[in-house]
């Protein structure tokens, strides 16, 4: 996940939790409405309902993280943010096969207690640390190496970073030309990734396929008088702007190709 970082590249490096720019320090069991902020997929139901909230929101977020760490994809997913929020408020997640077949019942039980809709009934941090999957992990936790989960995590992060790269490309292109706009159209839907997302939530297609094109002049409004042949057939654009656009397209296409080839190190 985005805010979990390793202190170094050394084996056994400490895991750091980062990005506390919007964090609020809460004393005791204090609850209040502190505002609507956070990464959509990690928001708790009470935040989405705009209710007073407190420490239980962190347990919910940790439950989402634990789910991702075990199988490599999130419990709640939809390209439509409104539908994503509906899933979260309803607590609509499951443990689909085959990824969850090798996860122990104790791990699933802990996730269920962390992703409890009612914050008053949600497990606390103190209780979570005493959960059998945590304190008796030598006997109840699976010792198998979850290599497929690692691969799914790489794909999950690659898609997230690719989305950021495309948004950056769009913003940069708009800055280069007042007329120009980067049009992104989803290409043909490719085969699904080897790590299927929990149905019925839609899964981003993989290999990723995007078509990039520039619209150098806005479409003619309806019923507008026809322009002169000179303005219709001639588009004047600064050569430097053209070069910058082509460079952005080239970089974005390289990133897309890297994802399709499984070269996720390109996003490191």
Secondary structure, DSSP 8 states (H G I E B T S, - for coil): -TTEEESSSSTT--EEE---TT-----TT--B---S-S-GGG--HHHHTT--B-THHHHHHHHHHHHHHHHSS-SS--SSHHHHHHHHHHT-----TTGGGGS-HHHHHHHHHHT-SSTTTS--HHHHHTSHHHHTHHHHS--S--HHHHHHHHHHHHHHHHHHHHHHHHHHHHHH-SS-EEEEEE-S-----SS---TTS----SS--EEEEEE-S----TT-----HHHHH-----HHHHHHHHHHHHHHHHHHHHHHTT-GGGG-
